[in-house]
Amino acid sequence: ADFNGFDFVISLGGDGTVLYAARNATKIGIPVFPVNLGEFGFIASIQPDEWQKELKVFLDGKAVFEKRALLKVEVKREGKRVYSSLSLNDAVISAERGVSTMMLGVKRNGLPLCDLKADGLIVSTPTGSTAYSAAAGGPILSPEVDAFVLTPLNSFSLSSRPIVLSPDSNLEIHVEKSRSRGICITVDGQEPFAVSAGDVIIISMNRK
């Protein structure tokens, strides 16, 4: 979506709609006004019966803006960037279909952090820490905390636990050779991208 030329975005739907709007709105630095028309509205916090009142407050310049951290996600293949996106919730590395164990080598700021044999890996923002990451046993972070979370999915190592990472962390996730097929990285549950052995997934806090 091209939001250029607009001052703000109104999202009508659930949290998924907000996630989509936020990834595009943040590129040009405009806010999202989230009206909840879906089943779940943890992020889409403005209810249908109060949108007119809240919109007037917003247009009058009296609204309180809440900033949320985003992740910058890239995939490099043979040294070339083949995928790039922003994430308000999480980036999930997993099998496209069913459950399949994979090998992932994780570096933080150029130094080895861990080697994972697992069903996948979730990297989440504080906003996303209440979603899939929490269901997988990850910690819940308050939205204003300047950090992000790495949560393995069903790791085969007892020493592999969820890790809270400082905002200066630059993650390099190396997809190693394994018997797993059909691995992908999915941003905010909406943007799957197929990866294969040799690819490097780079994730950091978006500072723009």
C-alpha positions, 0 to 999 in steps of 0.5 A: 500500500502507498500511504504517501500524501496522507497525514494518518491512517484509519484501520477498520478491523482487528489487530491484523489490520493494524499490523498491516497498516502500521508496517506501511504507515511507519515508512513515512512516519504517520500515525494509525487510528485503530478502530476495532471491528474484529474479534480481538482488539488488543492493539486495535483499542478504539471501540466502534461506539466511541470512534467519533469521540476519539477521532474528534480528540485526535483531529483536535490535536489532543490525542496521546500517541503511543509509540511501539517498537518495530523490528527490521527483518531482512533475508540475505542470499549469497550476500544479496538482500532478497527480502526486507520488511518491518514487523510490529508483532513478530517474525517467525521462522518455521516450516510452511506446513506441519512441524519440521525440525530445523537447524539454526545458528544464531549470532548476536552482534557478530558473536555466536549466541546459540545453535538451535535444533528446534521446530522454529524460532520467534523473534518478537517486539514487546507488542508481539510478546503477548501473542505467539511468543507468549503461547510458546513460553516466552516472557511478556514485555510491557510495550514501553520496554526497549527490548525484544525477545527470542523464543525457540519453538520446541527446542531439542536442547534443555539449555535453549530458553527464551532470551530478552535482548537489548535494543542494540542487538543485531541478530544473524540467523543462519539457516543450516542444512537439515532434513527440514523442507519448506522453511519460511519466515513470516512477518506479523503472520501475514508475509511468508517468505521461503528460505533455504540452507545458506540464507541469513536472516538479519533482525534488529530494532528499526531505528528510523 
